[in-house]
């Protein structure tokens, strides 16, 4: 079942200001998460929390919460030091 996706204000603003190629990767990752949020390509973000997960696609990272009907994108980020984004 594909779930409805919500972005927090911070994640939505980030989505709107990143370069188009990175935005495409981000949206591809979000589509993949929406199709199967508990796939092997994602993992639990914290050991004491069973709903907060994270996933990567290229250098794009997403932290999200899975509910019964929706997915909330809490945080999105790019890790690419060569272009001036966060260093890993």
N, C-alpha and C positions, 0 to 999 in steps of 0.2 A: 504494500500500500504506500503510495506516494503521499507524503505529508506536506502541509502548508508551511512555508518558510517565512519567518519574521527576522528582521535585522534590528538589533538595538540601535539607538541613535548613533552611538560611536561607531559601530561596525558599518552602518549605512553611510555615514559621512566618509569613512575610509573607502568604501566601495566606490563612491562617487568621485573621489579625487585621485585615485591611483591611475597610472597609465593604462590605455586601452588594452594592450596585450595582457597585462597583469589582471585587469578586470575580467577579461575573457577566461583566464585560468581560474580566477576566483569563482566565477559563475558556473564553470564546468564542475568545479569541486562541490559547490553547493548543490547542483543538480544531482551529482553522484551521491551525496549525503542524503538528499531528499528521497532518492530511490531506495536506499538501504542504509540507514544511519548506523546500524550495528555491524557493518561489513568488516571484513578483515583489514581493510585499508584505514579504519579508524580504531581508536583505542580509548580506554578510560583515562581521563586527564588527571584524576586524583584517586588515591587508594581508598579514601573514606567516602566516596561519592559514586553512586551507580548511574547517574543520569548525565553528568558532564563529560563530554567526549571531545577529542580533537582529531584532526585529519590534516594531511599534507597533500599538495599537488605541485610538483616542481618546487619552487621556493615560496609558495603561498601556504599559509597556515590558518586554520579556522578552529576556534573553540566554540562548541555548541552544546545546547541542552536539548535532549529528546523528551518530548511528552507524548501522550497517546495520540494526539491529533496534529501536532505541529513540531517544528524544529525552530529553536531560537538561536540565531547566530550572535554569540556574545562578543566575540573578538575576532578580528581578521588581521593578518600582518604579512609582510613580505620580508624574507631574509635573503638579501643580496648585497653584500658589502661593496662589491665592485661598482655598483650603481648608487651607493650612498644610503642604502636601506640598512636595517638592523643587521648586526653581525651575529653569527651563530656562535 
